[in-house]
Amino acid sequence: MIPARYQASRFPAKLMQDLEGKPVILRTYEATKKTGLFDEVYVVTDSDIIFELVVNNGGKAIMSKHEHESGSDRIAEAVEELDVDIVVNVQGDEPFIEKESLAKVLAVFKEDVNEEIDLASLMTPIVDWDEISNPNTVKVIVDGRNFALYFSRSPIPYPRDKGANPKYYKHKGIYAFRKRALLDFQRLPMLPLEASEKIEAIRFLEHGKKIKMVETEVTGIEIDTPEDLERARKVWR
């Protein structure tokens, strides 16, 4: 499932911006299909423009019936009546999504015989302090088994002792959910931490859900700003 809002606070209509001949959302849809990992791939949107673009290019799309605060809420509505076990949320602004990272996230559930994990997501190491301190970069800290402890737009952990050499991880906005956890998410209220940080993954933590983080070295490019789009165009060329 690829949630796709037309409006975006930092970069309005970013999913419809041209990326070397095709809009960003169409590039993301095609890249997700190309992995061959999924029975079905849908774009889930509140926009007639995005819906028609995907369908007119041979893709599958679902129109949201209600307004939603987050992509996970949007997907939960779309899958409620579908007979599925695992649902993967691929962000619409990730046109460089690739098979290796998605396969790692899906593998988590094959190994989870006790069904301890509610959802899984990706993290990638970061070392540049500008990126670590950038509020547009969501950071995550994990326990010894790589279960998420917290997500933040602030640098976490805070480097009070720089000699401790802490590792910093960027959260990549790709989630794989058990369907029941996704439906729970839709029904659970937003609490103060999520409201403050504007990071939907925090809702799961605040309500006691377990998020397994998977490390990947593949960074890709998330298109959050016009500058990101220019970088993406150069890479695509």
SEZA-912609 format. One line per 3 residues: for each residue x, y, z of N, C-alpha, C. Coordinates in nm, 4 decimals. Example, Ala and Ser with C-alpha at 12.3 -4.5 7.8 and 13.67 -1.06 7.14 Angstrom:
<recs>
1.3190:-0.5690:0.7800:1.2300:-0.4500:0.7800:1.3200:-0.3300:0.7800  1.2850:-0.2250:0.7080:1.3670:-0.1060:0.7140:1.2900:0.0030:0.7870;
</recs>
This chain:
<recs>
0.0838:-0.1185:0.0000:0.0000:0.0000:0.0000:0.0885:0.1251:0.0000  0.0591:0.2179:-0.0901:0.1357:0.3422:-0.1010:0.0413:0.4586:-0.0711  0.0442:0.5129:0.0515:-0.0427:0.6270:0.0822:0.0061:0.7506:0.0092;
-0.0881:0.8272:-0.0464:-0.0483:0.9391:-0.1314:-0.1445:1.0559:-0.1143  -0.1030:1.1548:-0.0348:-0.1782:1.2795:-0.0230:-0.1313:1.3761:-0.1312  -0.2254:1.4527:-0.1839:-0.1862:1.5529:-0.2838:-0.1136:1.6687:-0.2167;
-0.1662:1.7150:-0.1038:-0.1047:1.8256:-0.0327:0.0038:1.7731:0.0606  0.1082:1.8521:0.0791:0.2144:1.8206:0.1746:0.2626:1.9531:0.2321  0.2802:1.9576:0.3627:0.3094:2.0852:0.4285:0.4410:2.1463:0.3814;
0.5460:2.0651:0.3654:0.6768:2.1192:0.3276:0.6908:2.1407:0.1770  0.6196:2.0590:0.0978:0.6376:2.0623:-0.0473:0.5044:2.0229:-0.1127  0.4117:2.1183:-0.1272:0.2791:2.0872:-0.1834:0.2885:2.0209:-0.3201;
0.2016:1.9210:-0.3410:0.1919:1.8489:-0.4685:0.3235:1.7818:-0.5083  0.4059:1.7455:-0.4096:0.5374:1.6884:-0.4429:0.5254:1.5558:-0.5186  0.4197:1.4787:-0.4914:0.4076:1.3487:-0.5555:0.3747:1.3585:-0.7041;
0.3289:1.4756:-0.7459:0.2983:1.4960:-0.8873:0.4105:1.5683:-0.9611  0.5204:1.5957:-0.8928:0.6342:1.6618:-0.9583:0.7011:1.5659:-1.0563  0.7533:1.6217:-1.1635:0.8153:1.5399:-1.2673:0.9506:1.4855:-1.2210;
0.9678:1.3555:-1.2373:1.0970:1.2913:-1.2115:1.1400:1.2222:-1.3401  1.2097:1.2982:-1.4233:1.2627:1.2479:-1.5503:1.1561:1.1772:-1.6349  1.0440:1.2483:-1.6551:0.9436:1.1993:-1.7491:0.8179:1.1410:-1.6883;
0.8199:1.1131:-1.5575:0.7011:1.0596:-1.4915:0.6883:1.1231:-1.3535  0.5642:1.1402:-1.3035:0.5475:1.1946:-1.1686:0.6087:1.1030:-1.0623  0.6482:1.1629:-0.9515:0.7131:1.0903:-0.8417:0.6290:0.9713:-0.7970;
0.4977:0.9892:-0.7786:0.4146:0.8803:-0.7277:0.4107:0.7628:-0.8244  0.4119:0.7908:-0.9538:0.4116:0.6821:-1.0516:0.5449:0.6086:-1.0506  0.6549:0.6818:-1.0344:0.7859:0.6170:-1.0228:0.7887:0.5238:-0.9001;
0.7313:0.5701:-0.7885:0.7299:0.4889:-0.6664:0.6452:0.3632:-0.6862  0.5291:0.3795:-0.7466:0.4412:0.2650:-0.7723:0.5124:0.1612:-0.8601  0.5737:0.2065:-0.9675:0.6397:0.1148:-1.0594:0.7582:0.0444:-0.9936;
0.8335:0.1175:-0.9105:0.9473:0.0565:-0.8416:0.9011:-0.0497:-0.7423  0.7900:-0.0244:-0.6745:0.7364:-0.1213:-0.5783:0.6887:-0.2466:-0.6495  0.6168:-0.2302:-0.7596:0.5713:-0.3453:-0.8391:0.6901:-0.4270:-0.8896;
0.7949:-0.3566:-0.9313:0.9109:-0.4220:-0.9933:0.9824:-0.5177:-0.8977  0.9675:-0.4964:-0.7655:1.0340:-0.5866:-0.6706:0.9820:-0.7296:-0.6796  0.8568:-0.7461:-0.7221:0.7985:-0.8798:-0.7326:0.7679:-0.9453:-0.5992;
0.7670:-0.8682:-0.4916:0.7490:-0.9243:-0.3577:0.6022:-0.9327:-0.3138  0.5127:-0.8672:-0.3874:0.3771:-0.8486:-0.3357:0.2716:-0.9104:-0.4265  0.1659:-0.9604:-0.3631:0.0518:-1.0120:-0.4387:-0.0202:-0.8981:-0.5099;
-0.0340:-0.7845:-0.4415:-0.0992:-0.6681:-0.4991:-0.0285:-0.5414:-0.4513  -0.0284:-0.4395:-0.5348:0.0230:-0.3077:-0.4973:-0.0846:-0.2047:-0.5310  -0.1191:-0.1208:-0.4325:-0.2197:-0.0163:-0.4519:-0.1626:0.1183:-0.4075;
-0.2023:0.2234:-0.4748:-0.1875:0.3591:-0.4243:-0.3186:0.3945:-0.3541  -0.3091:0.4447:-0.2310:-0.4276:0.4832:-0.1542:-0.4242:0.6341:-0.1376  -0.5237:0.7026:-0.1918:-0.5139:0.8478:-0.2037:-0.6446:0.9194:-0.1743;
-0.6327:1.0487:-0.1432:-0.7492:1.1356:-0.1270:-0.7655:1.2267:-0.2485  -0.6873:1.2028:-0.3516:-0.6798:1.2943:-0.4653:-0.7298:1.2292:-0.5940  -0.8265:1.2939:-0.6590:-0.8724:1.2461:-0.7897:-0.7591:1.2501:-0.8917;
-0.6736:1.3508:-0.8801:-0.5635:1.3658:-0.9762:-0.4685:1.2466:-0.9672  -0.4284:1.2094:-0.8448:-0.3377:1.0959:-0.8266:-0.4066:0.9647:-0.8645  -0.5326:0.9491:-0.8236:-0.6080:0.8275:-0.8554:-0.6115:0.8058:-1.0070;
-0.6491:0.9085:-1.0798:-0.6612:0.8950:-1.2255:-0.5261:0.8715:-1.2918  -0.4215:0.9354:-1.2407:-0.2875:0.9140:-1.2958:-0.2483:0.7669:-1.2866  -0.2657:0.7074:-1.1684:-0.2242:0.5684:-1.1476:-0.3066:0.4738:-1.2340;
-0.4389:0.4897:-1.2307:-0.5269:0.4005:-1.3059:-0.5050:0.4148:-1.4561  -0.4872:0.5373:-1.5034:-0.4677:0.5598:-1.6474:-0.3339:0.5062:-1.6974  -0.2427:0.4761:-1.6036:-0.1142:0.4159:-1.6404:-0.1081:0.2680:-1.6058;
-0.2254:0.2060:-1.5923:-0.2324:0.0616:-1.5724:-0.2140:0.0151:-1.4303  -0.2115:0.1072:-1.3338:-0.1936:0.0695:-1.1942:-0.3253:0.0539:-1.1206  -0.3162:0.0211:-0.9920:-0.4339:0.0033:-0.9071:-0.4330:0.1102:-0.7988;
-0.5495:0.1689:-0.7751:-0.5601:0.2752:-0.6755:-0.6910:0.2628:-0.6000  -0.6907:0.3116:-0.4770:-0.8087:0.3120:-0.3908:-0.8289:0.4550:-0.3409  -0.9515:0.5044:-0.3523:-0.9833:0.6373:-0.3001:-1.0217:0.6258:-0.1527;
-0.9622:0.7084:-0.0693:-0.9988:0.7131:0.0719:-1.1405:0.7687:0.0865  -1.2129:0.7126:0.1846:-1.3495:0.7591:0.2095:-1.3507:0.8746:0.3095  -1.2459:0.8832:0.3925:-1.2429:0.9820:0.4992:-1.1104:1.0584:0.4966;
-1.1052:1.1697:0.5678:-0.9804:1.2414:0.5902:-0.8967:1.1658:0.6937  -0.7646:1.1674:0.6772:-0.6785:1.0929:0.7689:-0.5595:1.1775:0.8104  -0.5166:1.1559:0.9369:-0.4026:1.2285:0.9916:-0.2705:1.1715:0.9429;
-0.2685:1.0424:0.9096:-0.1415:0.9771:0.8750:-0.1627:0.8754:0.7641  -0.0499:0.8350:0.7039:-0.0550:0.7320:0.6013:-0.1037:0.5993:0.6547  -0.0676:0.5661:0.7779:-0.1117:0.4390:0.8362:-0.2624:0.4360:0.8551;
-0.3210:0.5489:0.8985:-0.4668:0.5578:0.9088:-0.5321:0.5361:0.7717  -0.4739:0.5971:0.6703:-0.5279:0.5857:0.5348:-0.5253:0.4399:0.4870  -0.4142:0.3710:0.5146:-0.4009:0.2321:0.4718:-0.4947:0.1417:0.5514;
-0.5093:0.1679:0.6801:-0.5968:0.0852:0.7644:-0.7389:0.0848:0.7089  -0.7880:0.2003:0.6689:-0.9222:0.2057:0.6093:-0.9284:0.1200:0.4828  -0.8219:0.1265:0.4005:-0.8221:0.0579:0.2713:-0.8173:-0.0939:0.2851;
-0.7501:-0.1469:0.3888:-0.7309:-0.2922:0.3987:-0.8325:-0.3607:0.4886  -0.9201:-0.2838:0.5514:-1.0106:-0.3423:0.6521:-1.0893:-0.4605:0.5978  -1.1334:-0.4526:0.4730:-1.2146:-0.5600:0.4147:-1.1334:-0.6559:0.3278;
-1.0021:-0.6360:0.3206:-0.9190:-0.7237:0.2374:-0.8691:-0.8434:0.3174  -0.8599:-0.9587:0.2520:-0.8109:-1.0810:0.3156:-0.6591:-1.0853:0.3040  -0.5909:-1.0207:0.3993:-0.4450:-1.0136:0.3968:-0.3911:-1.0391:0.5369;
-0.2659:-1.0793:0.5443:-0.1992:-1.1024:0.6727:-0.0998:-0.9902:0.7006  -0.0077:-0.9675:0.6051:0.0953:-0.8648:0.6203:0.0716:-0.7537:0.5185  0.0755:-0.6309:0.5660:0.0558:-0.5134:0.4817:0.1808:-0.4268:0.4909;
0.2361:-0.3898:0.3773:0.3557:-0.3050:0.3747:0.3164:-0.1644:0.3299  0.3616:-0.0657:0.4058:0.3414:0.0748:0.3749:0.4699:0.1285:0.3121  0.4637:0.1601:0.1834:0.5747:0.2243:0.1138:0.5374:0.3701:0.0930;
0.6218:0.4618:0.1373:0.5911:0.6036:0.1245:0.5907:0.6456:-0.0226  0.4949:0.7311:-0.0582:0.4813:0.7734:-0.1971:0.5960:0.8569:-0.2491  0.6771:0.9113:-0.1561:0.7895:0.9971:-0.1983:0.9220:0.9215:-0.1988;
0.9150:0.7866:-0.2145:1.0372:0.7031:-0.2157:1.0517:0.6330:-0.3512  1.0783:0.7060:-0.4580:1.0848:0.6428:-0.5901:1.2034:0.5491:-0.6095  1.3000:0.5513:-0.5160:1.4170:0.4641:-0.5293:1.4036:0.3384:-0.4425;
1.2820:0.3081:-0.3997:1.2602:0.1885:-0.3178:1.3094:0.0659:-0.3944  1.3716:-0.0278:-0.3223:1.4300:-0.1436:-0.3906:1.4001:-0.2722:-0.3139  1.4235:-0.3828:-0.3817:1.3807:-0.5144:-0.3336:1.4530:-0.5562:-0.2066;
1.5830:-0.5299:-0.1972:1.6640:-0.5797:-0.0853:1.6079:-0.5350:0.0495  1.5781:-0.4055:0.0628:1.5292:-0.3526:0.1902:1.3911:-0.4067:0.2233  1.3026:-0.4105:0.1250:1.1678:-0.4615:0.1495:1.1708:-0.6090:0.1880;
1.2566:-0.6858:0.1248:1.2672:-0.8283:0.1577:1.3152:-0.8483:0.3011  1.4055:-0.7621:0.3489:1.4525:-0.7713:0.4877:1.3391:-0.7494:0.5874  1.2541:-0.6528:0.5570:1.1421:-0.6241:0.6465:1.0430:-0.7407:0.6485;
1.0145:-0.7977:0.5329:0.9207:-0.9101:0.5268:0.9760:-1.0341:0.5957  1.1085:-1.0532:0.5893:1.1706:-1.1713:0.6500:1.1492:-1.1754:0.8011  1.1340:-1.0598:0.8634:1.1109:-1.0524:1.0081:0.9925:-1.1380:1.0496;
0.8853:-1.1363:0.9704:0.7632:-1.2062:1.0088:0.7748:-1.3574:0.9866  0.8562:-1.3987:0.8909:0.8775:-1.5415:0.8690:0.9514:-1.6043:0.9865  1.0346:-1.5237:1.0542:1.1122:-1.5737:1.1678:1.0384:-1.5570:1.3007;
0.9275:-1.4864:1.3011:0.8561:-1.4516:1.4244:0.7491:-1.5569:1.4549  0.7937:-1.6757:1.4957:0.7005:-1.7882:1.5136:0.6012:-1.7634:1.6265  0.6387:-1.6845:1.7251:0.5485:-1.6559:1.8375:0.4618:-1.5318:1.8142;
0.4729:-1.4736:1.6969:0.3971:-1.3528:1.6609:0.4114:-1.2447:1.7674  0.5363:-1.2221:1.8045:0.5701:-1.1208:1.9047:0.5728:-0.9810:1.8434  0.5983:-0.9742:1.7144:0.6208:-0.8464:1.6463:0.4896:-0.7952:1.5876;
0.4568:-0.6700:1.6177:0.3374:-0.6070:1.5618:0.3650:-0.5436:1.4264  0.4818:-0.4839:1.4141:0.5218:-0.4267:1.2871:0.6741:-0.4188:1.2807  0.7245:-0.4056:1.1589:0.8687:-0.3931:1.1365:0.8948:-0.2722:1.0490;
1.0151:-0.2146:1.0639:1.0507:-0.0978:0.9848:1.2018:-0.0956:0.9645  1.2474:0.0023:0.8867:1.3885:0.0094:0.8474:1.4595:0.1264:0.9135  1.5882:0.1079:0.9377:1.6737:0.2166:0.9847:1.8078:0.2051:0.9137;
1.8700:0.3208:0.8933:2.0001:0.3215:0.8270:2.0960:0.4088:0.9070  2.2219:0.3681:0.9225:2.3168:0.4474:1.0018:2.3416:0.5845:0.9396  2.3563:0.6856:1.0247:2.3933:0.8192:0.9785:2.5062:0.8718:1.0664;
2.5974:0.9466:1.0052:2.7133:0.9986:1.0790:2.7286:1.1496:1.0635  2.6649:1.2074:0.9618:2.6759:1.3507:0.9383:2.5921:1.4272:1.0406  2.6585:1.5190:1.1171:2.5864:1.5852:1.2252:2.4765:1.6775:1.1730;
2.4929:1.7336:1.0557:2.3870:1.8159:0.9979:2.2597:1.7332:0.9787  2.2765:1.6103:0.9331:2.1604:1.5228:0.9147:2.1046:1.4771:1.0490  2.1928:1.4458:1.1426:2.1492:1.4011:1.2747:2.0669:1.5096:1.3446;
2.1064:1.6342:1.3279:2.0383:1.7442:1.3957:1.9220:1.8019:1.3151  1.9038:1.7569:1.1920:1.7972:1.8081:1.1055:1.6622:1.7518:1.1499  1.5643:1.8381:1.1842:1.4344:1.7878:1.2305:1.3552:1.7152:1.1224;
1.3905:1.7335:0.9957:1.3243:1.6577:0.8893:1.3713:1.5124:0.8845  1.4823:1.4829:0.9522:1.5337:1.3463:0.9605:1.4852:1.2843:1.0909  1.4026:1.1812:1.0806:1.3521:1.1131:1.2002:1.4557:1.0103:1.2449;
1.4950:1.0198:1.3712:1.5919:0.9274:1.4288:1.5222:0.8213:1.5142  1.5878:0.7066:1.5316:1.5322:0.5999:1.6147:1.6428:0.5424:1.7027  1.6062:0.5057:1.8256:1.6962:0.4298:1.9124:1.6300:0.2959:1.9430;
1.7145:0.1926:1.9595:1.6636:0.0559:1.9747:1.7271:-0.0114:2.0954  1.6646:-0.1222:2.1386:1.7225:-0.2009:2.2465:1.8181:-0.3051:2.1887  1.8646:-0.3969:2.2725:1.9633:-0.4949:2.2288:1.9121:-0.5937:2.1265;
1.7801:-0.6053:2.1129:1.7208:-0.6957:2.0135:1.6659:-0.6192:1.8931  1.7035:-0.4940:1.8838:1.6598:-0.4063:1.7741:1.5096:-0.3784:1.7743  1.4484:-0.3790:1.8919:1.3126:-0.3282:1.9050:1.3205:-0.1777:1.9326;
1.2344:-0.1017:1.8679:1.2376:0.0434:1.8805:1.2042:0.0868:2.0229  1.2840:0.1795:2.0762:1.2565:0.2406:2.2061:1.1889:0.3761:2.1896  1.2339:0.4525:2.0900:1.1737:0.5838:2.0663:1.2176:0.6383:1.9315;
1.1327:0.7230:1.8744:1.1614:0.7959:1.7519:1.1567:0.9452:1.7836  1.2432:1.0230:1.7186:1.2422:1.1673:1.7457:1.3002:1.2452:1.6287  1.2558:1.3719:1.6208:1.3163:1.4644:1.5258:1.4410:1.5300:1.5859;
1.4574:1.5183:1.7158:1.5777:1.5664:1.7838:1.6866:1.4601:1.7752  1.8131:1.4993:1.7965:1.9199:1.3986:1.8014:1.9000:1.3052:1.9207  1.8855:1.1771:1.8953:1.8792:1.0782:2.0040:1.9757:0.9649:1.9708;
2.0625:0.9260:2.0661:2.0756:0.9808:2.2005:2.1452:1.1177:2.1984  2.1193:1.1974:2.3029:2.1881:1.3247:2.3144:2.3349:1.2987:2.3490  2.4306:1.3573:2.2763:2.5728:1.3243:2.2960:2.6371:1.4026:2.4107;
2.5890:1.3838:2.5307:2.6498:1.4531:2.6448:2.7948:1.4103:2.6629  2.8199:1.2801:2.6447:2.9572:1.2283:2.6486:2.9942:1.1866:2.5068  3.0606:1.2749:2.4337:3.0944:1.2452:2.2941:3.1916:1.1285:2.2813;
3.2643:1.0988:2.3914:3.3562:0.9854:2.3875:3.2874:0.8515:2.3890  3.1567:0.8497:2.4171:3.0832:0.7228:2.4208:3.0577:0.6670:2.2811  3.0776:0.7496:2.1783:3.0605:0.7084:2.0389:2.9259:0.6403:2.0124;
2.8162:0.7082:2.0422:2.6854:0.6462:2.0166:2.6592:0.6321:1.8671  2.5800:0.5327:1.8306:2.5393:0.5159:1.6920:2.4085:0.5919:1.6710  2.3963:0.6535:1.5543:2.2739:0.7228:1.5171:2.2114:0.6537:1.3966;
2.0793:0.6405:1.4037:2.0077:0.5739:1.2955:1.8941:0.6625:1.2459  1.8848:0.6706:1.1150:1.7726:0.7391:1.0513:1.6611:0.6387:1.0281  1.5398:0.6778:1.0631:1.4252:0.5923:1.0368:1.3785:0.6118:0.8938;
1.3717:0.5029:0.8181:1.3156:0.5070:0.6835:1.1674:0.4719:0.6935  1.0835:0.5545:0.6327:0.9394:0.5418:0.6521:0.8740:0.4287:0.5756  0.9258:0.3092:0.5924:0.8670:0.1892:0.5323:0.8280:0.0970:0.6475;
0.7010:0.0567:0.6501:0.6524:-0.0285:0.7584:0.5914:-0.1552:0.7002  0.6083:-0.2662:0.7708:0.5331:-0.3878:0.7418:0.4520:-0.4198:0.8673  0.3200:-0.4299:0.8521:0.2302:-0.4496:0.9651:0.1637:-0.5862:0.9605;
0.1388:-0.6433:1.0771:0.0326:-0.7420:1.0839:-0.0988:-0.6657:1.0692  -0.1920:-0.7232:0.9966:-0.3162:-0.6504:0.9694:-0.3839:-0.6061:1.0980  -0.3841:-0.6924:1.2002:-0.4546:-0.6563:1.3240:-0.3900:-0.5361:1.3921;
-0.2568:-0.5257:1.3829:-0.1887:-0.4103:1.4431:-0.2237:-0.2826:1.3682  -0.2374:-0.2926:1.2374:-0.2727:-0.1767:1.1569:-0.4149:-0.1301:1.1883  -0.5074:-0.2253:1.2036:-0.6445:-0.1878:1.2374:-0.6522:-0.1309:1.3784;
-0.5710:-0.1845:1.4693:-0.5639:-0.1273:1.6043:-0.5184:0.0182:1.5979  -0.4182:0.0443:1.5141:-0.3632:0.1795:1.5016:-0.4728:0.2801:1.4688  -0.5610:0.2419:1.3770:-0.6664:0.3327:1.3334:-0.7605:0.3684:1.4486;
-0.7776:0.2738:1.5422:-0.8745:0.2940:1.6509:-0.8122:0.3593:1.7743  -0.6797:0.3536:1.7837:-0.6127:0.4072:1.9016:-0.6011:0.5590:1.8935  -0.6176:0.6295:2.0040:-0.6086:0.7755:2.0002:-0.4646:0.8232:1.9874;
-0.4472:0.9384:1.9261:-0.3170:1.0039:1.9237:-0.2897:1.0604:2.0628  -0.1718:1.0281:2.1165:-0.1334:1.0737:2.2497:-0.0287:1.1860:2.2373  0.0079:1.2493:2.3507:0.0907:1.3704:2.3427:0.2255:1.3556:2.2723;
0.2940:1.2428:2.2872:0.4251:1.2304:2.2240:0.4141:1.2323:2.0719  0.3201:1.1556:2.0181:0.2996:1.1570:1.8729:0.2559:1.2955:1.8256  0.1650:1.3570:1.9002:0.1158:1.4898:1.8623:0.2290:1.5921:1.8604;
0.3228:1.5796:1.9536:0.4335:1.6737:1.9628:0.5346:1.6545:1.8505  0.5749:1.5288:1.8262:0.6803:1.5010:1.7287:0.6277:1.4917:1.5851  0.4973:1.4627:1.5714:0.4378:1.4364:1.4401:0.5082:1.3196:1.3708;
0.5200:1.2090:1.4464:0.5777:1.0839:1.3954:0.4781:0.9729:1.4283  0.4153:0.9143:1.3275:0.3068:0.8212:1.3535:0.3534:0.6934:1.4227  0.4786:0.6527:1.4027:0.5273:0.5302:1.4668:0.5213:0.5399:1.6189;
0.5277:0.6606:1.6722:0.5239:0.6770:1.8182:0.3921:0.6293:1.8755  0.2834:0.6392:1.7975:0.1541:0.5923:1.8490:0.1608:0.4450:1.8890  0.2287:0.3655:1.8081:0.2417:0.2236:1.8419:0.3146:0.2060:1.9751;
0.4241:0.2787:1.9938:0.5012:0.2666:2.1172:0.4214:0.3143:2.2372  0.3497:0.4237:2.2229:0.2722:0.4777:2.3349:0.1618:0.3812:2.3787  0.1178:0.2954:2.2876:0.0121:0.1992:2.3210:0.0665:0.0577:2.3397;
0.2003:0.0445:2.3553:0.2575:-0.0840:2.3936:0.2822:-0.1820:2.2813  0.2762:-0.1384:2.1565:0.3045:-0.2277:2.0437:0.4557:-0.2436:2.0264  0.4967:-0.3543:1.9642:0.6389:-0.3834:1.9463:0.6781:-0.3646:1.8003;
0.7798:-0.2793:1.7810:0.8287:-0.2475:1.6468:0.9701:-0.3030:1.6320  0.9868:-0.3964:1.5426:1.1188:-0.4526:1.5140:1.1858:-0.3695:1.4053  1.3049:-0.3176:1.4353:1.3794:-0.2375:1.3389:1.4827:-0.3250:1.2682;
1.4944:-0.3049:1.1380:1.5881:-0.3802:1.0557:1.6874:-0.2824:0.9956  1.8166:-0.3088:1.0147:1.9193:-0.2182:0.9629:1.9450:-0.2436:0.8153  1.9591:-0.1360:0.7401:1.9934:-0.1451:0.5985:2.0953:-0.0368:0.5671;
2.1798:-0.0641:0.4709:2.2771:0.0355:0.4261:2.2239:0.1161:0.3086  2.1099:0.0750:0.2543:2.0527:0.1438:0.1387:1.9797:0.2681:0.1866  2.0238:0.3842:0.1420:1.9645:0.5085:0.1912:1.8540:0.5614:0.1003;
1.8714:0.5546:-0.0321:1.7721:0.6092:-0.1232:1.7585:0.7591:-0.1076  1.6517:0.8148:-0.1641:1.6222:0.9572:-0.1520:1.4739:0.9730:-0.1246  1.4404:1.0337:-0.0123:1.3017:1.0681:0.0175:1.2805:1.2121:-0.0282;
1.1746:1.2350:-0.1036:1.1534:1.3672:-0.1610:1.0627:1.4478:-0.0682  1.1257:1.5240:0.0217:1.0533:1.6088:0.1165:1.0591:1.7561:0.0784  1.1560:1.7942:-0.0032:1.1781:1.9350:-0.0369:1.2114:1.9472:-0.1862;
1.2019:2.0674:-0.2420:1.2453:2.0870:-0.3815:1.3912:2.0491:-0.4029  1.4744:2.0688:-0.3008:1.6161:2.0320:-0.3130:1.6319:1.8807:-0.3262  1.5488:1.8051:-0.2510:1.5501:1.6587:-0.2635:1.5126:1.6170:-0.4052;
1.4144:1.6846:-0.4619:1.3701:1.6508:-0.5976:1.4823:1.6722:-0.6982  1.5581:1.7793:-0.6825:1.6697:1.8034:-0.7739:1.7766:1.6956:-0.7604  1.8031:1.6547:-0.6356:1.8988:1.5439:-0.6147:1.8483:1.4172:-0.6811;
1.7188:1.3897:-0.6657:1.6603:1.2690:-0.7235:1.6717:1.2704:-0.8758  1.6502:1.3854:-0.9359:1.6616:1.3954:-1.0819:1.8035:1.3662:-1.1290  1.8997:1.4171:-1.0545:2.0401:1.3909:-1.0924:2.0726:1.2430:-1.0807;
2.0283:1.1806:-0.9709:2.0537:1.0372:-0.9517:1.9847:0.9555:-1.0592  1.8605:0.9919:-1.0911:1.7847:0.9164:-1.1915:1.8535:0.9240:-1.3276  1.9039:1.0421:-1.3604:1.9748:1.0581:-1.4890:2.1019:0.9752:-1.4924;
</recs>
